[in-house]
Amino acid sequence: MVETILRSAVRVQEYLVQLRAMTSPEGLMEQQKEQVSLEHLAEGWKRTGQSLCGAKQVEFICSSVPPISLWVYPAALDRAVTNLLDNAVRYTPAGGKVVLNILLGRNLSRSVFT
């Protein structure tokens, strides 16, 4: 439970930093794509999913992650996936299951929530 609270506090702090950056005139110019490991991003999503699901008695499953690098806006992508995970857990009844599948497409990777 303490771990869940700490992760939530860290997420809130990261959101505040992002909001400040986005609302400053320079913030729009600071956002740049970065090459990041999909495995690195997915590790954070797994921790978030496990934390959210554990607090609600929901099972969390994440598929294996392809070992590739992507050019993305990491903060925006992380925020989007975290929001999707949060919504999936919120609307899944206790005893249910949230599954994050990360699949490779032709030129993109995509996340599938079931």
N, C-alpha and C positions, 0 to 999 in steps of 0.2 A: 504494500500500500504506500509506504514512504517513497519507494522507487517510482511509482506512478505519479505521485505528487511532484517529485523532483523533475521528472521528464516533462510534465505539464508546465512547470515553472520555466524550464529552459526554453520550451516551445514558445511560451508567451513572450519571453525576453527576445527571442529571435524575431517574432512577429513585430514587436515594437521597433526593433532596429530596422527591419524591412520597411515598415510604415514610414518611419522617419526618412529613410533614404528615398522612398517613392514620392513623398510630399515635398522634398526639397527640390529647388530648381535644378540642382546638379544631379539629383537622384536618377532622373531619366537617362542621363548620359552615362551614369556609372554602371548600369545594367549591361553586362556583356555575356555573351555565350562563353562557356568554359568547357574544356574537354575533361570529362570525369568518367570514372569507372562505374558502370552500371552496378557492379557488385557492391561498391562502396555506398551508392545511393540506397540500394535494396537493404543493406544491413540496417540503416536507420529506419526504413519503412517496416522491417521485421520487428525491430524493438518497439516501435510505436504501435504496430498492430497487436503484438503480444501484450503490451501494457494496457491498451484500451480494452482488449478482449478479456484479459484476466480480471479486470475490475468489474466486468459484467457477467462472468460465467459463460463466455462465448468462446468456442474453439477457434483458433487462428491457424491457418495453413498458408505457407508461401512456397511457391514452386522454386525449383532450382533456377539460378540466374545465369544467363549466358555471359561468358567472360569477354565483354566488349567495352569499348569506350564510346561515349556519345558526346556530341557538342550540344549543350543545353544551357538554359538559364537555371542553374541548380536551385536557387532559392525559390523561384516560381514553381518549378517542377515538384520540389519537395512539399511546398505549401499545397499544391493541387492534390497530390497523392495522399497527404496527411488528411486533407479535408474529405477525400473520398473514403478513406479508412474510417474516419470519425463518423461519417454518415452511415457507412455500412454497419458499423457496430451499433450505432444509435437505433437503427431500424431492424436489427436482428434480435429476435427474442432470446432470453436466457436459455442456454442449452443448445443454441443454434451454432452456425459455423460461418466464418468469413474466410474466403479463399482469395489470395492475391496470386494470379498467374502472370508471369512476365514472359512474354513471347516475342520471338523475332519475326518481323515481317520482311518484306523485300528490302526496303531501305530504312526501316524504322524499327524500334522496339516498341511494344505497346503493353500496357497493363490491362488485365481483365479481372474485374471483381465479380465474384459469384456468391 
